Structures are given as C-alpha cells and as structure tokens.
Amino acid sequence: MRKYLKILLPVLLVPVAAVGFSATAQASINSYCNTLYGGDQGCTVVESMGSGDCEATITQTDTTFVTLGYDDEDSGYDCRFWLERNVNGTGWYDESGQITEADNRGGNTGNFWDGSGYEARGCFEFLWSGTSDPGAVHCSPALGNYA
C-alpha cells in the first residue's frame, strides 16, 4: 500500500497545487458604438488592466470629419494610439500617425476628412516594456460615412 501511495500522491497533488496557485488575468476588452453628448456618433474600444485602462474613441464631429480621442488612465503601461482609414473598401491603413502616451495621459488627433465611402476606427496597443515589446492591436468598430 505504501508503495502505491508514494507513486499516486505526487500525481494527485500536482493538479491541486496548480489550481490553488493559478493567477487570474485582469484584462478585459470591450468595443461599442453609441450616440455621444451633443448627438455625435462614436465608436470605442477599451482594454481594462486591473484598476486602469487604455481607450480609443473615434467620433464623427459633423457630416464630413472624424477625430480620435485617446486615453491611458492608470493602466501602468504606455499605450500607442492611431486612427485607421478604409476608403471604398480598399483596406485599413494608418491615417493619423502613431501617438505614444505615458500612463495617465490622453488627447485627440484633431479632425480628419470623412467623406462619402470613408470609414474610420480608433486603434491602440499596450507597450509592455517600451516600444520594442508592443501588445496586441485593438480597434473600435468602424464608423462609416455613406451619405
């Protein structure tokens, strides 16, 4: 009996230890579109990291312009933001240039043309250990202008 216990005990304890000491990830990613204050349309992507987050919101400021608002709020990391464009279904590309913000910083890009057939979305990635170690890219739903 002792011989079997010596063999089985380590096998039985390993799953218990793995369950007892596993860490739970604190990140969650959400994206949505809605009507903002003043009637503007906006689409947002946000990734929460424990107590903070990085967030990109593309907003249609009138019938022909969009702007990207971005915010790194208590995430503990730098984040890189940019506005992407798709014209008449030709594919997404970086329209605004990339903007890197330190923790607890934010801003907006100013206006970009958004004429008929144009789509825009806001994107970002966490910079885990500086610019040499970017995380996954997250983009908001597309905000289109088909007037």
N, C-alpha and C positions, 0 to 999 in steps of 0.2 A: 504494500500500500504506500509506504514512504517513497518508494522508487517512482510510482506514478505521480505522487504529489510534487516531487522535485521537477518532473517534466511538465506537468499541467499548470502548476502555479504561475510560472512566468508567462505562459501563453494566455492565461486568464486575466492576469493583472495588466498586461500591456494595453488592451482596449479601455480598461477603466482609467488608467493614467492618461491616455490620450484624450478621452472625453473630459476628464476632470481638469486638465490643464490647457485645453484649446482656447485660443483667443477669438473673440468675435469682431469682425470688421465693423467699423463705424461709418463707412461711406454709404451714401445713397444718392442716386441720380434721378432727377425729375425734369421733365420738359412739358411745356404747355403754352397755349396761346389764349389771350383774353383782351377785352377792351380796357384800356388804361384810363386814368383820370384825364378828363378833357375829351374823351372819345377816341383817342388814338388807338390803333391796333398794335399789339405787341406779342412777341413770342420769346420765351425764356428757356434757358437750360441752367440748372443749378446742381452742383455736387456738394453735398454736406460732408464735412470731415469732423466728426465729433462735435465740438462746440462752434465751429465756423464753417464757411463755405466760399466757393467761387461761383460767380453768376454772370451770365451774359444775356442781355435782352436787346433784341432788335425791335425798333419801334418805327412805324410809319408815321412821320411827323406831318405830312399832308399827302396829297394825291401823287406827288412826284418825288418825294425824298424819304430816305430812311436814315436812322442813326443807330449806332451801337452803344449801349450803356454797359459798363462792366464794373465788377466789384469783387475784391478779395477781402472778405470780412472774417478776421480771426481764424483763418484756415491753418496758419502755422507754416505755410509754404508760399513761394512766389507762384503767380499764375501768368500765363501768356494768353492774350485775347486777340481776336481779329474778326472782321466782317467778311463773310463769303458771299459771292455773287454767282448767279446762274442766269444767263441770258438766253431766252428762247430754247431752253432745254439742251444747251451745248455743254453743260458740266459745271461743277463748282470750282471756283478759284478765289484766292485771297485778294480782296479788293482794297482793304484799308491799310495793309501792312500790319505786322505783329507788334503788339504793345505788351511789354512785361511790367507787371505791377508787383510790388512787395506786399507783404501781409498788411492788412488794414488800409488799403488804398483802392481808389477807383476813379472813374471818369467816363467820358464819352468821346466818340470819334468826330462828332460834327456830322453834317448832312452829306449823304451820297445820293446821286441820281437814282430814281427807281421808276423808270417809265414803263410803258406797256410791254409786257412779255418778260419783265425782270422779276427775279426772286432774290431774297436776301435772307441770311441767317447769321446768328452770332455763334462763335465758337471759342473754346478755350481748352487749355491743358495745364495741369499742375506741373511745376518744375520741382521734382523731388529733391535733387541735390544740385541745383543750378541748371544752367541751360544745356548741359551735357546729358541730363537724365530726365527728359520730358515724359509725362504720363500719357494716358490715352486721350485722344481728341474727343470732345463732347460738343455737339452742335444743337442749337434750338431747332424747332420745326421751322420750315420755310415760311416766310411772309411774302406773298406774291402780289403783283400789281398787273392785273389783266384787263384794265379799263380800256 
